[in-house]
Amino acid sequence: MDADYLKDVADLCLRLLHVVAGIAWIGASFYFIRLDLGLSPPYERADRERGVAGEYWGVHGGGFYHSQKYRVAPRALPEPLHWFKWEAYTTWLSGFALLVLLYWADAKTRLVDPSVADLEAWQAVALSAGLLAGGWLVYDVACRLLRDDVSVAVTTALLVVGVAWASGELFAARASYLQVGAVLGTIMAANVFLVIIPAHRELVRAKLEGREPDPAPGLRAKQRSVHNNYLTLPVVFTMLAGHAPLTFGSDRAWLVLLAIFAILVVVRHFFNLVHRGRMPLWLLGAAAAGAVALAIVLEPDEERRAGVPPTDERAVEIVSERCQACHSGAAAPLGVRLETAEQLRANAAAIHRQVTRNAMPPGNVTAMTDAERDTLAAWAAAAR
């Protein structure tokens, strides 16, 4: 089989696996956070006597559900005991495979933008891998050394700022957002693999051996679970951001990303408080106000529409040199062919969006100049 065809098949399969596994992981995580925050003291005295710390009643799918959480463990371990780990592992493994397949294997096109940093492909891949490993190590050391949650939260926030800035200074705009998401996703998956699941194993082992479990691993696992809860929405955004060039195509894309992260963390905190029985609507108002303010700031520069638009021939000339390598023939991305003036006019609105937001060409692989970008934007503004 043709290698490019096999790559396309692998791309499709891995994307589907990544999304399905991510839905399962996020669904389980959000459910247990809601369960934990919404626990009520056990109503029955017998439940309290056998070590139940809290209970949660719910109705779903035509039936009632009654969940109970023990202070330590039940008197006898039930069979089967369900674990929640493979959702996280599969999400990370499929995401890492996509990173390798699409960005590391094609680093010169997708990861590197010479106008940002003139890197060789191997240098970009090494820096990308280094950020994945370094991000986890800095975060993990901070969690182990710092004694209070506020210090850990501040350190984690500073780490995210540093990773966002570094990614914006090193990689192509679209790739920089994905890189930040990959670092945060690695932290989340490593939390499950290296902290949360080992704590669960210790709890089960202590019960089987008839000894009192060490509370420290459980406390660390709880802390990491809460961190994962707040990181989830920012990571989901980075998965989708490739379809939003108005964000990564801005002049200060890393600051835009941090602003979006802050908004999403506020939204997540709102729902966590709702699960505790509170309704802080002002948080939603603050998030909405932040989103509106960001949308206003990100509005494209209208100056590029000014002046006398160039001729169709000049627009076709620029597109022929900078865009037709992909946007021609039967396999053009999204079926968008840009080979004639008529085809350009039919896609003028999309062309204007892409060039004013610096989204295309990807990684500016064809070295479109700012002057060409402005010329094409002026033509597209008039042709829309």
NUFIMI-214554 format. One record per residue (C-alpha): residue number from 1; x, y, z. Coordinates in nm, 4 decimals, decimal comma. Layout:
BEGIN
PT    nr         c1         c2         c3
PT   NUM          X          Y          Z
...
// end
This chain:
BEGIN
PT    nr         c1         c2         c3
PT     1     0,0000     0,0000     0,0000
PT     2     0,0987     0,3616    -0,0557
PT     3     0,2752     0,5105     0,2486
PT     4     0,0741     0,8340     0,2385
PT     5    -0,2499     0,6352     0,2302
PT     6    -0,1430     0,4284     0,5309
PT     7    -0,0548     0,7484     0,7141
PT     8    -0,4016     0,8874     0,6419
PT     9    -0,5630     0,5672     0,7709
PT    10    -0,3502     0,5752     1,0866
PT    11    -0,4338     0,9436     1,1345
PT    12    -0,8077     0,8774     1,1136
PT    13    -0,7993     0,5720     1,3420
PT    14    -0,5830     0,7417     1,6041
PT    15    -0,7979     1,0545     1,6056
PT    16    -1,1112     0,8485     1,6603
PT    17    -0,9459     0,6421     1,9341
PT    18    -0,8136     0,9567     2,1014
PT    19    -1,1568     1,1218     2,1068
PT    20    -1,3430     0,8114     2,2266
PT    21    -1,0891     0,7387     2,5015
PT    22    -1,0843     1,1052     2,6020
PT    23    -1,4616     1,1118     2,6357
PT    24    -1,4468     0,8034     2,8592
PT    25    -1,1676     0,9503     3,0741
PT    26    -1,3252     1,2927     3,1109
PT    27    -1,6679     1,1440     3,1768
PT    28    -1,5390     0,9198     3,4555
PT    29    -1,3282     1,1999     3,6038
PT    30    -1,6091     1,4544     3,6047
PT    31    -1,8535     1,2009     3,7485
PT    32    -1,6307     1,1097     4,0425
PT    33    -1,5486     1,4747     4,1144
PT    34    -1,9218     1,5487     4,1223
PT    35    -1,9793     1,2429     4,3395
PT    36    -1,7042     1,3379     4,5836
PT    37    -1,8119     1,7010     4,6148
PT    38    -2,1804     1,6121     4,6482
PT    39    -2,1537     1,3479     4,9227
PT    40    -2,3959     1,3730     5,2136
PT    41    -2,3481     1,2122     5,5579
PT    42    -2,4912     0,8582     5,5564
PT    43    -2,8538     0,8487     5,6664
PT    44    -2,8536     0,4952     5,8059
PT    45    -2,6772     0,4321     6,1369
PT    46    -2,5649     0,0912     6,0139
PT    47    -2,3817     0,2565     5,7245
PT    48    -2,1985     0,4905     5,9610
PT    49    -2,0971     0,1992     6,1820
PT    50    -1,9443     0,0081     5,8914
PT    51    -1,7266     0,3036     5,7908
PT    52    -1,9311     0,4842     5,5265
PT    53    -1,8199     0,8493     5,5147
PT    54    -2,0770     0,9788     5,2673
PT    55    -2,3438     0,8801     5,0184
PT    56    -2,4915     1,0116     4,6960
PT    57    -2,8325     0,9410     4,5489
PT    58    -2,9101     0,9897     4,1826
PT    59    -3,1632     0,8994     3,9181
PT    60    -3,0633     0,8220     3,5602
PT    61    -3,1774     0,6059     3,2732
PT    62    -3,5002     0,5028     3,4414
PT    63    -3,3535     0,3919     3,7740
PT    64    -3,2210     0,5059     4,1127
PT    65    -2,8526     0,4810     4,2052
PT    66    -2,7008     0,4853     4,5523
PT    67    -2,3247     0,5461     4,5781
PT    68    -2,1298     0,5288     4,9044
PT    69    -1,7756     0,6341     4,9901
PT    70    -1,5875     0,4719     5,2782
PT    71    -1,3612     0,6592     5,5165
PT    72    -1,0929     0,3971     5,4518
PT    73    -1,2209     0,0682     5,3099
PT    74    -1,5109    -0,1768     5,3468
PT    75    -1,4745    -0,4691     5,5850
PT    76    -1,4308    -0,7060     5,2927
PT    77    -1,3150    -0,6147     4,9436
PT    78    -1,5874    -0,6787     4,6869
PT    79    -1,5443    -0,8753     4,3664
PT    80    -1,5195    -0,7455     4,1062
PT    81    -1,3540    -0,4180     4,2047
PT    82    -1,3635    -0,1782     3,9097
PT    83    -1,0598     0,0352     3,8324
PT    84    -1,0554     0,3525     3,6230
PT    85    -0,7201     0,3795     3,4502
PT    86    -0,7227     0,2491     3,0938
PT    87    -0,9267     0,5460     2,9760
PT    88    -0,6406     0,7756     3,0796
PT    89    -0,3667     0,5501     2,9433
PT    90    -0,5400     0,5062     2,6074
PT    91    -0,6061     0,8777     2,5726
PT    92    -0,2408     0,9641     2,6302
PT    93    -0,0986     0,6833     2,4170
PT    94    -0,3222     0,7685     2,1207
PT    95    -0,2503     1,1400     2,1622
PT    96     0,1244     1,0796     2,1768
PT    97     0,1018     0,8589     1,8682
PT    98    -0,0762     1,1430     1,6854
PT    99     0,1912     1,3885     1,7975
PT   100     0,4620     1,1611     1,6576
PT   101     0,2761     1,0791     1,3355
PT   102     0,1627     1,4296     1,2445
PT   103     0,4132     1,6658     1,4045
PT   104     0,7374     1,4873     1,4855
PT   105     0,7493     1,2828     1,1645
PT   106     0,6702     1,5949     0,9605
PT   107     0,8377     1,8486     1,1858
PT   108     0,9762     2,0702     0,9102
PT   109     0,6252     2,1369     0,7805
PT   110     0,4042     2,1241     1,0902
PT   111     0,6265     2,1963     1,3912
PT   112     0,8790     2,4463     1,2544
PT   113     0,8095     2,7988     1,1344
PT   114     1,1353     2,9707     1,0287
PT   115     0,9799     3,3103     1,0983
PT   116     0,9370     3,2040     1,4628
PT   117     1,2530     2,9988     1,5225
PT   118     1,4870     2,8686     1,2532
PT   119     1,5137     2,5137     1,3851
PT   120     1,6161     2,1915     1,2204
PT   121     1,3510     1,9204     1,2360
PT   122     1,5458     1,7137     1,4898
PT   123     1,5941     2,0180     1,7120
PT   124     1,2225     2,0929     1,7119
PT   125     1,1387     1,7317     1,7984
PT   126     1,3971     1,7274     2,0781
PT   127     1,2598     2,0505     2,2238
PT   128     0,9043     1,9187     2,2002
PT   129     0,9986     1,5968     2,3810
PT   130     1,1985     1,7935     2,6368
PT   131     0,8987     2,0092     2,7201
PT   132     0,6832     1,6996     2,7702
PT   133     0,9307     1,5436     3,0133
PT   134     1,0400     1,8691     3,1761
PT   135     0,6862     1,9879     3,2342
PT   136     0,5997     1,6708     3,4240
PT   137     0,9213     1,6748     3,6294
PT   138     0,8817     2,0368     3,7402
PT   139     0,5168     1,9827     3,8294
PT   140     0,5805     1,6555     4,0147
PT   141     0,8696     1,7979     4,2170
PT   142     0,6569     2,0990     4,3109
PT   143     0,3744     1,8741     4,4302
PT   144     0,6127     1,6659     4,6413
PT   145     0,8131     1,9505     4,7946
PT   146     0,5562     2,2238     4,8520
PT   147     0,3388     2,1766     5,1568
PT   148     0,0219     2,3703     5,0806
PT   149    -0,2202     2,3597     4,7899
PT   150    -0,1963     2,7329     4,7178
PT   151     0,1796     2,7149     4,6609
PT   152     0,1359     2,4144     4,4338
PT   153    -0,1398     2,5905     4,2384
PT   154     0,0717     2,9050     4,1909
PT   155     0,3733     2,7000     4,0817
PT   156     0,1609     2,5006     3,8379
PT   157     0,0156     2,8216     3,6943
PT   158     0,3658     2,9639     3,6469
PT   159     0,4693     2,6394     3,4783
PT   160     0,1789     2,6677     3,2344
PT   161     0,2766     3,0289     3,1602
PT   162     0,6352     2,9221     3,0941
PT   163     0,5364     2,6334     2,8680
PT   164     0,2941     2,8538     2,6721
PT   165     0,5570     3,1239     2,6224
PT   166     0,8322     2,8773     2,5284
PT   167     0,6071     2,6940     2,2825
PT   168     0,5107     3,0233     2,1192
PT   169     0,8777     3,1181     2,0835
PT   170     0,9858     2,7812     1,9431
PT   171     0,7122     2,6307     1,7276
PT   172     0,4695     2,7154     1,4501
PT   173     0,1580     2,8883     1,5809
PT   174    -0,0824     2,5978     1,5382
PT   175     0,1710     2,3497     1,6765
PT   176     0,2467     2,5673     1,9789
PT   177    -0,1063     2,5286     2,1138
PT   178    -0,0983     2,1543     2,0609
PT   179     0,2387     2,1375     2,2370
PT   180     0,0991     2,3094     2,5459
PT   181    -0,1948     2,0693     2,5462
PT   182     0,0419     1,7745     2,5108
PT   183     0,2429     1,8897     2,8136
PT   184    -0,0707     1,9278     3,0258
PT   185    -0,2113     1,5979     2,8987
PT   186     0,1164     1,4273     2,9891
PT   187     0,0952     1,5705     3,3404
PT   188    -0,2617     1,4440     3,3745
PT   189    -0,1865     1,0931     3,2473
PT   190     0,1309     1,0693     3,4568
PT   191    -0,0731     1,1706     3,7613
PT   192    -0,2949     0,8696     3,6996
PT   193    -0,0146     0,6257     3,6164
PT   194     0,2473     0,7315     3,8731
PT   195     0,0445     0,8682     4,1651
PT   196    -0,3276     0,7897     4,1660
PT   197    -0,3244     0,4222     4,0645
PT   198    -0,0252     0,3350     4,2909
PT   199    -0,2171     0,4916     4,5809
PT   200    -0,5161     0,2741     4,4989
PT   201    -0,2945    -0,0337     4,4842
PT   202    -0,1526     0,0492     4,8277
PT   203    -0,5040     0,0847     4,9666
PT   204    -0,6070    -0,2548     4,8297
PT   205    -0,2802    -0,4183     4,9378
PT   206    -0,3165    -0,2895     5,2933
PT   207    -0,6709    -0,4228     5,3122
PT   208    -0,5671    -0,7659     5,1858
PT   209    -0,2785    -0,7776     5,4346
PT   210    -0,5005    -0,6719     5,7237
PT   211    -0,3081    -0,3549     5,8105
PT   212    -0,3960     0,0100     5,8351
PT   213    -0,3196     0,1813     5,5023
PT   214    -0,0759     0,4729     5,4895
PT   215    -0,2897     0,7860     5,4335
PT   216    -0,0140     0,9809     5,2537
PT   217    -0,0490     0,8161     4,9086
PT   218    -0,4244     0,8654     4,9206
PT   219    -0,3863     1,2349     5,0018
PT   220    -0,1412     1,2787     4,7135
PT   221    -0,3789     1,0959     4,4807
PT   222    -0,6654     1,3228     4,5849
PT   223    -0,4538     1,6318     4,5191
PT   224    -0,3545     1,5121     4,1710
PT   225    -0,7138     1,4189     4,0892
PT   226    -0,8261     1,7730     4,1698
PT   227    -0,5467     1,9139     3,9524
PT   228    -0,6548     1,6927     3,6629
PT   229    -1,0087     1,8201     3,7064
PT   230    -0,9019     2,1812     3,6538
PT   231    -0,6654     2,1002     3,3655
PT   232    -0,9260     1,9079     3,1662
PT   233    -1,1042     2,1937     2,9882
PT   234    -0,7801     2,3713     2,8886
PT   235    -0,6514     2,0464     2,7378
PT   236    -0,9781     1,9923     2,5503
PT   237    -0,9465     2,3425     2,4071
PT   238    -0,5967     2,2724     2,2748
PT   239    -0,7352     1,9627     2,1026
PT   240    -0,9864     2,1829     1,9183
PT   241    -0,7772     2,4978     1,8756
PT   242    -0,6416     2,3905     1,5385
PT   243    -0,9843     2,4819     1,4019
PT   244    -0,9730     2,8320     1,5553
PT   245    -0,7011     3,0317     1,3764
PT   246    -0,8350     3,3553     1,5252
PT   247    -0,6665     3,2395     1,8487
PT   248    -0,3324     3,0866     1,7494
PT   249    -0,2957     3,3274     1,4559
PT   250    -0,2868     3,6359     1,6771
PT   251     0,0308     3,8345     1,7415
PT   252     0,0436     3,7288     2,1071
PT   253    -0,0975     3,3804     2,0694
PT   254     0,0511     3,2497     2,3941
PT   255    -0,1199     3,5243     2,5952
PT   256    -0,4471     3,4491     2,4192
PT   257    -0,4078     3,0834     2,5143
PT   258    -0,3472     3,1724     2,8788
PT   259    -0,6538     3,3981     2,8806
PT   260    -0,8679     3,1161     2,7428
PT   261    -0,7224     2,8770     3,0010
PT   262    -0,8126     3,1203     3,2806
PT   263    -1,1701     3,1478     3,1532
PT   264    -1,2058     2,7697     3,1340
PT   265    -1,0627     2,7180     3,4835
PT   266    -1,3204     2,9655     3,6171
PT   267    -1,5960     2,7722     3,4389
PT   268    -1,4724     2,4450     3,5875
PT   269    -1,4556     2,6010     3,9352
PT   270    -1,8146     2,7184     3,8965
PT   271    -1,9335     2,3627     3,8353
PT   272    -1,7269     2,2305     4,1259
PT   273    -1,9007     2,4776     4,3553
PT   274    -2,2388     2,3817     4,2101
PT   275    -2,1633     2,0198     4,3012
PT   276    -2,1115     2,1408     4,6589
PT   277    -2,4606     2,2887     4,6582
PT   278    -2,3693     2,6505     4,5797
PT   279    -2,4692     2,8612     4,2785
PT   280    -2,2067     3,1362     4,2247
PT   281    -2,3515     3,2825     3,9052
PT   282    -2,1062     3,5712     3,9255
PT   283    -1,8325     3,3284     3,8211
PT   284    -2,0191     3,2480     3,5006
PT   285    -2,0684     3,6201     3,4467
PT   286    -1,6967     3,6801     3,4916
PT   287    -1,6126     3,4010     3,2459
PT   288    -1,8615     3,5358     2,9916
PT   289    -1,7254     3,8893     3,0296
PT   290    -1,3737     3,7578     2,9792
PT   291    -1,4789     3,5706     2,6655
PT   292    -1,6483     3,8806     2,5205
PT   293    -1,3458     4,0987     2,5982
PT   294    -1,1152     3,8449     2,4348
PT   295    -1,3344     3,8269     2,1251
PT   296    -1,3147     4,2060     2,0923
PT   297    -0,9368     4,2046     2,1291
PT   298    -0,8987     3,9293     1,8695
PT   299    -1,0977     4,1053     1,5968
PT   300    -0,8780     4,1098     1,2827
PT   301    -0,6997     4,4295     1,1872
PT   302    -0,9286     4,6235     0,9526
PT   303    -0,6371     4,8148     0,8011
PT   304    -0,5608     4,5187     0,5779
PT   305    -0,8896     4,5818     0,3961
PT   306    -0,7964     4,9391     0,3111
PT   307    -0,6566     5,0651    -0,0167
PT   308    -0,7089     4,9667    -0,3763
PT   309    -0,7405     4,5881    -0,4076
PT   310    -0,4979     4,4140    -0,6446
PT   311    -0,6081     4,2498    -0,9671
PT   312    -0,7297     3,8922    -0,9919
PT   313    -0,4105     3,8107    -1,1783
PT   314    -0,1950     3,9240    -0,8850
PT   315    -0,4047     3,7249    -0,6389
PT   316    -0,3762     3,4132    -0,8560
PT   317    -0,0003     3,4698    -0,8816
PT   318     0,0425     3,4789    -0,5029
PT   319    -0,1812     3,1769    -0,4454
PT   320    -0,0076     2,9837    -0,7223
PT   321     0,3289     3,0332    -0,5543
PT   322     0,2274     3,0015    -0,1897
PT   323    -0,0872     2,7871    -0,1719
PT   324    -0,1345     2,5621    -0,4738
PT   325     0,1125     2,3009    -0,3539
PT   326    -0,1746     2,1757    -0,1382
PT   327    -0,4872     2,3437    -0,2749
PT   328    -0,4931     2,1812    -0,6162
PT   329    -0,5986     1,8479    -0,7594
PT   330    -0,8566     1,6048    -0,6301
PT   331    -0,7019     1,5697    -0,2827
PT   332    -0,7049     1,9394    -0,1890
PT   333    -0,7660     1,9951     0,1865
PT   334    -1,1411     2,0181     0,2555
PT   335    -1,1902     2,0048    -0,1205
PT   336    -1,0768     2,3688    -0,1525
PT   337    -0,9035     2,4087    -0,4892
PT   338    -0,7370     2,7425    -0,5619
PT   339    -0,6238     2,7118    -0,9220
PT   340    -0,8319     2,9747    -1,1030
PT   341    -0,9616     3,3243    -1,0355
PT   342    -1,3150     3,1835    -1,0180
PT   343    -1,2130     2,9331    -0,7499
PT   344    -1,0392     3,2075    -0,5543
PT   345    -1,3501     3,4280    -0,5673
PT   346    -1,5698     3,1397    -0,4502
PT   347    -1,3457     3,1033    -0,1441
PT   348    -1,2652     3,4718    -0,0903
PT   349    -1,4154     3,4886     0,2600
PT   350    -1,2190     3,1842     0,3751
PT   351    -0,9007     3,3168     0,2133
PT   352    -0,9435     3,6456     0,3990
PT   353    -0,9848     3,4675     0,7328
PT   354    -0,6810     3,2476     0,6802
PT   355    -0,4372     3,5159     0,5671
PT   356    -0,5399     3,7810     0,8226
PT   357    -0,5134     3,5281     1,1048
PT   358    -0,1781     3,3905     0,9861
PT   359    -0,3276     3,0418     0,9808
PT   360    -0,2205     2,9481     0,6306
PT   361     0,0090     2,8261     0,4894
PT   362     0,0619     2,5917     0,7875
PT   363     0,3866     2,6837     0,9578
PT   364     0,4278     2,9340     0,6723
PT   365     0,6075     2,6504     0,4976
PT   366     0,5984     2,8328     0,1616
PT   367     0,7376     3,1537     0,3155
PT   368     0,4488     3,3861     0,2322
PT   369     0,5655     3,7394     0,3089
PT   370     0,3713     3,9942     0,5122
PT   371     0,3370     4,2096     0,2010
PT   372     0,1867     3,9181     0,0071
PT   373    -0,0434     3,8426     0,2975
PT   374    -0,1660     4,2029     0,3084
PT   375    -0,2111     4,2105    -0,0691
PT   376    -0,4124     3,8894    -0,0688
PT   377    -0,6197     4,0102     0,2278
PT   378    -0,7060     4,3334     0,0452
PT   379    -0,8072     4,1383    -0,2649
PT   380    -1,0178     3,8916    -0,0645
PT   381    -1,1896     4,1717     0,1304
PT   382    -1,3043     4,3271    -0,1963
PT   383    -1,3981     3,9956    -0,3580
PT   384    -1,6114     3,8583    -0,0737
// end
